[in-house]
Amino acid sequence: MNNFLLFETKYYQVFLNEDDQYYLGRSVVLLKRMARTLSEVTPEEWIDLGLVVRIYERALKKAFNATNFNWSCTLNTAYQNNPPDPQVYWHVRPRYRKQFTFNGQIFRDNLFGRHYQAKTKFLLSPQFHLRIAEEIRKYL
């Protein structure tokens, strides 16, 4: 996953999602320390998350003309294990009003204006993911 580390702050690391890029720029924002619930996030970590949001949204708007963003912290899959092992992190799904072509690939957000589709399978090569990461890093 380190190949897809986009940037980090004092409390967070931002990784490009390496499995699915249906939502171009889809990423994971991971709290660097172990916290099992949102209520365990400190005030300083919340402030730093605000910085992450500003930096990342601005970069994706410049890189790919993203329209808006869906941020979610569900922690659901951790509870499929027994015992559960949750870790606070956020999914970031950029949303696009208009289709966007990057590196010859067309990206379409077919549900724009509605809830994002949780289970998508838009798989790209590791080299393509690196191109996406490089483009985003230009604007960080």
Backbone as a chain_set.jsonl record, in Angstrom:
{"seq": "MNNFLLFETKYYQVFLNEDDQYYLGRSVVLLKRMARTLSEVTPEEWIDLGLVVRIYERALKKAFNATNFNWSCTLNTAYQNNPPDPQVYWHVRPRYRKQFTFNGQIFRDNLFGRHYQAKTKFLLSPQFHLRIAEEIRKYL", "coords": {"N": [[0.821, -1.199, 0.0], [2.112, 1.171, 0.422], [3.116, 2.23, -1.963], [1.012, 3.644, -2.831], [0.608, 5.65, -1.058], [-0.458, 8.825, -0.63], [-0.246, 11.269, 0.795], [0.635, 12.509, 4.067], [-0.312, 13.642, 7.327], [0.164, 15.009, 10.61], [-1.457, 13.236, 12.081], [-2.751, 11.517, 10.291], [-2.783, 9.244, 7.442], [-3.051, 9.2, 3.941], [-4.227, 7.137, 1.509], [-4.364, 6.01, -1.834], [-7.031, 4.118, -3.013], [-6.343, 0.87, -3.749], [-7.733, -1.157, -4.94], [-10.07, -0.425, -6.319], [-11.164, 1.956, -8.581], [-13.484, 3.126, -9.482], [-14.746, 5.457, -8.655], [-12.924, 7.945, -9.433], [-9.931, 8.656, -7.876], [-10.645, 7.623, -5.491], [-10.123, 6.924, -2.104], [-8.486, 6.041, 1.024], [-8.482, 7.251, 4.275], [-6.495, 7.033, 6.913], [-6.349, 6.882, 10.38], [-3.426, 7.325, 12.228], [-2.866, 6.197, 14.708], [-4.159, 3.629, 16.904], [-7.571, 3.635, 17.16], [-10.728, 2.743, 18.112], [-13.332, 3.624, 17.86], [-15.276, 6.464, 16.755], [-15.662, 8.192, 18.859], [-13.333, 8.014, 20.258], [-11.515, 9.56, 18.932], [-9.354, 12.267, 19.191], [-9.652, 15.813, 20.048], [-7.562, 17.228, 18.724], [-6.96, 15.454, 16.654], [-9.353, 15.559, 15.202], [-9.257, 18.2, 14.285], [-7.002, 18.03, 12.651], [-7.983, 16.227, 10.768], [-9.768, 17.884, 9.445], [-7.94, 19.481, 8.07], [-6.845, 17.549, 6.352], [-9.122, 17.003, 4.789], [-9.498, 19.498, 3.471], [-7.065, 19.722, 2.013], [-7.088, 17.388, 0.402], [-9.539, 17.407, -1.022], [-9.25, 19.794, -2.496], [-7.013, 19.116, -4.087], [-8.066, 17.011, -5.658], [-10.081, 18.313, -7.037], [-8.564, 20.002, -8.633], [-6.94, 18.155, -10.025], [-8.711, 16.32, -11.325], [-11.129, 17.534, -11.72], [-13.21, 17.04, -9.869], [-16.536, 17.049, -8.575], [-17.996, 16.942, -6.108], [-17.755, 15.354, -2.82], [-17.906, 12.245, -1.106], [-17.6, 11.293, 2.131], [-17.01, 8.695, 4.363], [-17.254, 6.805, 7.357], [-17.532, 3.806, 8.335], [-16.917, 1.361, 9.655], [-17.96, -1.192, 9.544], [-17.11, -3.744, 8.42], [-15.202, -4.692, 10.193], [-16.631, -5.839, 12.19], [-17.443, -8.212, 11.238], [-15.691, -10.066, 11.942], [-14.693, -12.267, 14.597], [-13.066, -12.089, 17.51], [-14.256, -8.689, 16.981], [-12.256, -6.207, 15.282], [-11.963, -3.228, 15.038], [-10.736, -0.243, 13.381], [-10.347, 3.176, 13.211], [-11.022, 4.789, 10.243], [-11.487, 6.551, 7.134], [-13.464, 6.337, 4.186], [-13.066, 7.819, 1.072], [-14.87, 9.066, -1.511], [-14.72, 10.598, -4.426], [-16.981, 12.529, -6.363], [-18.504, 12.907, -9.584], [-19.962, 15.086, -11.786], [-19.799, 15.231, -14.563], [-18.562, 13.042, -17.113], [-15.146, 11.927, -17.119], [-12.019, 11.844, -18.676], [-9.039, 10.2, -18.214], [-5.717, 9.513, -18.826], [-6.433, 8.071, -21.083], [-8.548, 6.508, -20.245], [-12.01, 6.318, -19.65], [-14.009, 7.709, -17.151], [-17.019, 7.397, -15.484], [-19.565, 8.59, -13.449], [-22.192, 7.088, -12.74], [-24.239, 7.289, -10.912], [-24.384, 9.866, -10.048], [-25.406, 12.463, -7.895], [-26.919, 10.902, -6.336], [-26.834, 8.413, -3.681], [-23.627, 6.956, -3.29], [-22.409, 4.05, -5.029], [-21.699, 1.267, -3.243], [-20.386, -1.211, -3.669], [-18.299, -1.573, -6.066], [-16.471, -2.575, -8.936], [-14.046, -1.602, -10.424], [-11.393, -2.222, -11.788], [-7.986, -1.517, -12.211], [-4.699, -1.495, -13.669], [-1.678, -1.842, -11.665], [0.189, 0.029, -12.589], [-1.44, 1.967, -13.732], [-2.745, 2.888, -11.459], [-0.553, 4.061, -10.208], [-0.113, 6.211, -11.966], [-2.453, 7.696, -11.491], [-2.014, 8.344, -8.788], [0.347, 9.873, -9.032], [-0.638, 12.051, -10.492], [-2.45, 13.198, -8.676], [-0.693, 13.89, -6.596], [0.655, 16.038, -7.701], [-0.846, 18.235, -7.031], [-0.963, 18.522, -4.338]], "CA": [[0.0, 0.0, 0.0], [2.958, 2.363, 0.49], [3.237, 2.836, -3.285], [-0.149, 4.476, -3.06], [0.518, 6.7, -0.043], [-0.513, 10.114, -1.317], [0.35, 12.234, 1.712], [0.282, 12.303, 5.463], [-0.254, 14.769, 8.254], [0.614, 14.557, 11.921], [-2.287, 12.162, 12.616], [-3.405, 10.701, 9.264], [-2.174, 8.875, 6.176], [-4.045, 9.125, 2.879], [-3.831, 6.141, 0.517], [-5.234, 5.752, -2.962], [-7.6, 2.777, -2.942], [-5.653, 0.102, -4.785], [-8.603, -2.187, -5.491], [-11.203, 0.042, -7.1], [-11.134, 3.38, -8.903], [-14.724, 3.545, -10.152], [-14.778, 6.874, -8.296], [-11.541, 8.332, -9.661], [-9.356, 9.298, -6.701], [-11.15, 6.975, -4.278], [-9.017, 6.781, -1.171], [-8.702, 5.701, 2.421], [-7.783, 8.139, 5.203], [-6.271, 6.181, 8.076], [-5.789, 7.456, 11.608], [-2.151, 6.636, 12.443], [-2.867, 5.427, 15.96], [-5.336, 2.775, 17.059], [-8.794, 4.131, 17.791], [-11.742, 1.775, 17.689], [-14.597, 4.318, 17.624], [-15.112, 7.899, 16.516], [-15.605, 8.901, 20.144], [-11.941, 7.965, 20.735], [-10.711, 10.525, 18.179], [-9.101, 13.434, 20.033], [-9.911, 17.107, 19.382], [-6.46, 17.543, 17.812], [-7.111, 14.602, 15.471], [-10.474, 16.1, 14.42], [-8.762, 19.4, 13.608], [-6.112, 17.564, 11.594], [-8.83, 15.659, 9.722], [-10.243, 19.029, 8.67], [-6.846, 19.843, 7.171], [-6.81, 16.498, 5.327], [-10.27, 17.223, 3.9], [-9.217, 20.664, 2.632], [-5.958, 19.416, 1.102], [-7.411, 16.34, -0.563], [-10.599, 17.858, -1.92], [-8.679, 20.788, -3.411], [-6.157, 18.418, -5.047], [-8.89, 16.254, -6.611], [-10.759, 19.268, -7.913], [-7.59, 20.47, -9.611], [-6.429, 17.051, -10.838], [-9.71, 15.599, -12.121], [-12.369, 18.3, -11.77], [-14.244, 16.417, -9.031], [-17.63, 17.967, -8.272], [-18.181, 16.908, -4.659], [-17.073, 14.228, -2.179], [-18.59, 11.479, -0.064], [-16.706, 10.803, 3.18], [-17.75, 7.78, 5.242], [-16.536, 6.013, 8.352], [-18.576, 2.84, 8.67], [-16.378, 0.352, 10.587], [-18.807, -2.385, 9.524], [-16.464, -5.02, 8.137], [-14.461, -5.145, 11.375], [-17.538, -6.602, 13.046], [-17.674, -9.523, 10.656], [-14.716, -10.931, 12.606], [-14.95, -12.539, 16.006], [-13.608, -10.819, 17.987], [-14.103, -7.572, 16.048], [-11.007, -5.453, 15.415], [-12.132, -1.99, 14.267], [-9.745, 0.833, 13.369], [-10.973, 4.343, 12.599], [-10.541, 5.296, 8.961], [-12.544, 7.084, 6.285], [-13.489, 6.129, 2.748], [-13.318, 9.056, 0.33], [-15.325, 8.807, -2.881], [-15.004, 11.807, -5.195], [-18.13, 12.375, -7.26], [-18.304, 13.632, -10.825], [-21.165, 15.405, -12.558], [-19.518, 14.928, -15.973], [-17.548, 12.005, -17.302], [-13.796, 12.463, -17.146], [-11.05, 10.931, -19.28], [-7.68, 10.337, -17.697], [-4.79, 8.502, -19.327], [-7.14, 7.267, -22.066], [-9.636, 5.753, -19.612], [-13.188, 7.127, -19.344], [-14.615, 7.503, -15.835], [-18.398, 7.901, -15.428], [-20.266, 8.434, -12.168], [-23.56, 6.846, -13.205], [-25.211, 7.587, -9.853], [-24.151, 11.213, -9.528], [-26.588, 13.085, -7.299], [-27.531, 9.905, -5.443], [-25.861, 7.725, -2.828], [-22.62, 6.219, -4.052], [-22.524, 2.599, -5.103], [-20.676, 0.769, -2.315], [-19.632, -2.35, -4.217], [-17.945, -1.406, -7.47], [-15.273, -3.341, -9.313], [-13.406, -0.926, -11.544], [-10.012, -2.578, -11.522], [-6.992, -0.986, -13.129], [-3.365, -2.044, -13.412], [-0.883, -1.072, -10.687], [0.815, 1.161, -13.272], [-2.465, 3.001, -13.884], [-2.9, 3.472, -10.119], [0.587, 4.955, -9.975], [-0.367, 7.43, -12.736], [-3.457, 8.455, -10.741], [-1.341, 8.884, -7.597], [1.262, 10.932, -9.469], [-1.428, 13.224, -10.869], [-2.979, 13.82, -7.439], [0.434, 14.474, -5.833], [1.021, 17.338, -8.299], [-1.69, 19.313, -6.508], [-0.977, 18.495, -2.861]], "C": [[0.861, 1.258, 0.0], [3.182, 3.013, -0.864], [2.118, 3.823, -3.535], [-0.403, 5.452, -1.918], [0.586, 8.032, -0.771], [0.115, 11.218, -0.485], [-0.02, 11.859, 3.128], [0.412, 13.603, 6.229], [0.223, 14.214, 9.594], [-0.15, 13.312, 12.369], [-2.844, 11.193, 11.571], [-2.48, 10.373, 8.101], [-3.301, 8.725, 5.149], [-3.491, 8.219, 1.777], [-4.844, 6.094, -0.614], [-5.745, 4.32, -2.83], [-7.013, 1.953, -4.083], [-6.518, -0.966, -5.433], [-9.611, -1.645, -6.49], [-11.101, 1.552, -7.316], [-12.345, 3.784, -9.732], [-14.952, 5.032, -9.899], [-13.324, 7.348, -8.321], [-11.011, 9.154, -8.49], [-9.852, 8.703, -5.404], [-9.977, 6.612, -3.384], [-9.484, 6.342, 0.202], [-7.861, 6.662, 3.253], [-7.71, 7.413, 6.534], [-5.696, 6.978, 9.236], [-4.539, 6.653, 11.958], [-2.118, 5.81, 13.724], [-4.145, 4.603, 16.03], [-6.434, 3.521, 17.81], [-9.907, 3.263, 17.242], [-13.107, 2.407, 17.388], [-14.318, 5.794, 17.357], [-15.025, 8.681, 17.813], [-14.209, 8.871, 20.754], [-11.028, 8.943, 19.995], [-10.585, 11.796, 19.018], [-9.462, 14.733, 19.298], [-8.816, 17.491, 18.384], [-6.56, 16.73, 16.525], [-8.273, 15.061, 14.596], [-10.032, 17.338, 13.644], [-7.869, 19.009, 12.435], [-6.898, 16.93, 10.45], [-9.404, 16.773, 8.847], [-9.198, 19.5, 7.667], [-6.745, 18.833, 6.027], [-7.926, 16.719, 4.307], [-9.975, 18.384, 2.948], [-8.144, 20.358, 1.588], [-6.411, 18.457, 0.009], [-8.516, 16.766, -1.53], [-10.068, 18.872, -2.925], [-7.83, 20.108, -4.488], [-6.983, 17.669, -6.091], [-9.703, 17.157, -7.532], [-9.812, 19.744, -9.003], [-7.143, 19.354, -10.55], [-7.469, 16.504, -11.802], [-11.051, 16.321, -12.24], [-13.518, 17.614, -11.015], [-15.275, 17.468, -8.64], [-17.869, 18.076, -6.771], [-17.604, 15.6, -4.131], [-17.982, 13.565, -1.16], [-17.525, 10.911, 0.864], [-17.52, 9.887, 4.087], [-16.797, 7.021, 6.156], [-17.535, 4.997, 8.891], [-18.151, 1.809, 9.706], [-17.15, -0.966, 10.561], [-18.044, -3.688, 9.356], [-15.67, -5.552, 9.318], [-15.319, -6.02, 12.272], [-17.994, -7.908, 12.405], [-16.716, -10.545, 11.251], [-15.126, -11.152, 14.056], [-13.635, -12.935, 16.662], [-13.402, -9.709, 16.947], [-12.816, -6.798, 16.333], [-11.095, -4.151, 14.613], [-10.947, -1.034, 14.412], [-10.378, 1.995, 12.621], [-10.239, 4.727, 11.311], [-11.746, 5.756, 8.161], [-12.353, 6.609, 4.855], [-13.779, 7.493, 2.119], [-13.68, 8.663, -1.098], [-15.611, 10.152, -3.55], [-16.169, 11.524, -6.138], [-17.977, 13.339, -8.434], [-19.608, 13.833, -11.568], [-20.981, 14.988, -14.013], [-18.48, 13.81, -16.058], [-16.192, 12.665, -17.472], [-12.892, 11.417, -17.778], [-9.679, 11.244, -18.718], [-6.855, 9.187, -18.234], [-5.486, 7.54, -20.291], [-8.31, 6.459, -21.532], [-10.787, 6.701, -19.29], [-13.732, 6.717, -17.98], [-15.995, 8.153, -15.846], [-18.973, 7.609, -14.045], [-21.752, 8.309, -12.501], [-24.631, 7.147, -12.157], [-25.03, 8.993, -9.292], [-25.465, 11.829, -9.038], [-27.359, 12.134, -6.392], [-26.43, 9.282, -4.601], [-24.881, 6.947, -3.692], [-22.918, 4.718, -4.031], [-21.381, 2.006, -4.285], [-19.806, -0.32, -2.933], [-19.433, -2.149, -5.714], [-16.665, -2.203, -7.727], [-14.677, -2.739, -10.575], [-11.905, -1.079, -11.35], [-9.1, -2.063, -12.626], [-5.642, -1.587, -12.772], [-2.656, -1.231, -12.33], [-0.217, 0.146, -11.324], [-0.179, 2.311, -13.447], [-2.706, 3.682, -12.537], [-1.754, 4.432, -9.809], [0.419, 6.257, -10.745], [-1.388, 8.316, -12.033], [-2.8, 9.121, -9.533], [-0.411, 10.036, -7.966], [0.503, 12.206, -9.823], [-1.963, 13.955, -9.636], [-1.849, 14.534, -6.696], [0.878, 15.812, -6.408], [0.316, 18.492, -7.619], [-1.771, 19.317, -4.979], [-0.09, 19.58, -2.29]], "O": [[0.379, 2.321, -0.39], [3.415, 4.22, -0.932], [2.253, 4.734, -4.352], [-1.491, 6.019, -1.811], [1.57, 8.329, -1.448], [0.912, 12.01, -0.989], [-0.875, 11.004, 3.361], [1.134, 14.522, 5.841], [0.641, 13.059, 9.677], [0.44, 12.419, 12.975], [-3.363, 10.139, 11.939], [-1.533, 11.103, 7.808], [-4.366, 8.19, 5.456], [-2.441, 8.489, 1.195], [-6.051, 6.134, -0.373], [-4.963, 3.408, -2.562], [-7.172, 2.304, -5.252], [-6.081, -1.619, -6.381], [-9.975, -2.352, -7.43], [-10.969, 2.322, -6.365], [-12.257, 4.671, -10.581], [-15.306, 5.777, -10.812], [-12.588, 7.172, -7.351], [-11.559, 10.203, -8.151], [-9.529, 9.206, -4.327], [-8.972, 6.068, -3.841], [-10.677, 6.279, 0.501], [-6.679, 6.865, 2.977], [-8.724, 7.202, 7.199], [-4.683, 7.664, 9.093], [-4.587, 5.423, 11.982], [-1.398, 4.814, 13.795], [-5.099, 4.859, 15.295], [-6.246, 3.973, 18.939], [-10.011, 3.073, 16.031], [-13.943, 1.788, 16.731], [-13.25, 6.304, 17.695], [-14.38, 9.727, 17.862], [-13.931, 9.631, 21.681], [-9.88, 9.133, 20.397], [-11.583, 12.335, 19.497], [-9.565, 14.747, 18.072], [-9.114, 18.021, 17.314], [-6.282, 17.238, 15.439], [-8.193, 14.964, 13.372], [-10.391, 17.504, 12.479], [-7.967, 19.589, 11.353], [-6.522, 17.077, 9.287], [-9.51, 16.611, 7.631], [-9.534, 19.874, 6.543], [-6.58, 19.216, 4.869], [-7.695, 16.63, 3.101], [-10.183, 18.258, 1.742], [-8.299, 20.698, 0.416], [-6.15, 18.686, -1.172], [-8.424, 16.506, -2.73], [-10.416, 18.802, -4.104], [-7.909, 20.469, -5.662], [-6.647, 17.686, -7.276], [-9.978, 16.798, -8.677], [-10.207, 19.876, -10.161], [-6.984, 19.585, -11.749], [-7.161, 16.248, -12.966], [-12.002, 15.776, -12.8], [-14.659, 17.615, -11.478], [-14.937, 18.628, -8.404], [-17.938, 19.178, -6.228], [-17.031, 14.822, -4.893], [-18.729, 14.232, -0.444], [-16.658, 10.146, 0.439], [-18.604, 10.263, 4.534], [-15.688, 6.653, 5.768], [-18.299, 5.302, 9.806], [-18.957, 1.422, 10.552], [-17.003, -1.778, 11.475], [-18.305, -4.648, 10.08], [-15.485, -6.764, 9.429], [-14.802, -6.845, 13.025], [-18.828, -8.623, 12.96], [-16.905, -11.75, 11.084], [-15.815, -10.328, 14.657], [-13.13, -14.026, 16.395], [-12.483, -9.782, 16.132], [-12.348, -6.741, 17.47], [-10.385, -3.985, 13.621], [-10.255, -1.025, 15.43], [-10.889, 1.817, 11.516], [-9.029, 4.953, 11.294], [-12.884, 5.399, 8.468], [-11.227, 6.491, 4.372], [-14.646, 8.227, 2.593], [-12.902, 8.015, -1.797], [-16.634, 10.777, -3.269], [-16.315, 10.412, -6.645], [-17.409, 14.424, -8.306], [-20.279, 12.869, -11.937], [-21.902, 14.451, -14.627], [-17.632, 13.663, -15.178], [-16.094, 13.81, -17.912], [-12.986, 10.234, -17.453], [-9.219, 12.385, -18.741], [-7.243, 8.025, -18.115], [-5.177, 6.348, -20.322], [-8.996, 5.789, -22.304], [-10.568, 7.77, -18.72], [-13.895, 5.531, -17.693], [-16.125, 9.33, -16.183], [-18.865, 6.489, -13.545], [-22.475, 9.304, -12.538], [-25.811, 7.247, -12.494], [-25.476, 9.279, -8.18], [-26.499, 11.72, -9.696], [-28.337, 12.526, -5.757], [-25.249, 9.58, -4.78], [-25.261, 6.353, -4.702], [-23.587, 4.206, -3.133], [-20.213, 2.225, -4.608], [-18.593, -0.328, -2.724], [-20.289, -2.51, -6.522], [-15.884, -2.457, -6.81], [-14.795, -3.305, -11.662], [-11.235, -0.192, -10.82], [-9.41, -2.165, -13.813], [-5.471, -2.13, -11.68], [-2.993, -0.069, -12.103], [-0.074, 1.183, -10.676], [0.187, 3.48, -13.327], [-2.853, 4.903, -12.472], [-1.965, 5.49, -9.217], [0.775, 7.316, -10.229], [-1.224, 9.535, -11.977], [-3.002, 10.31, -9.283], [-0.388, 11.06, -7.284], [0.942, 13.309, -9.495], [-1.929, 15.184, -9.569], [-2.03, 15.655, -6.222], [1.423, 16.642, -5.68], [0.821, 19.614, -7.624], [-2.574, 20.051, -4.403], [0.021, 19.708, -1.07]]}, "num_chains": 1, "name": "protein.A"}
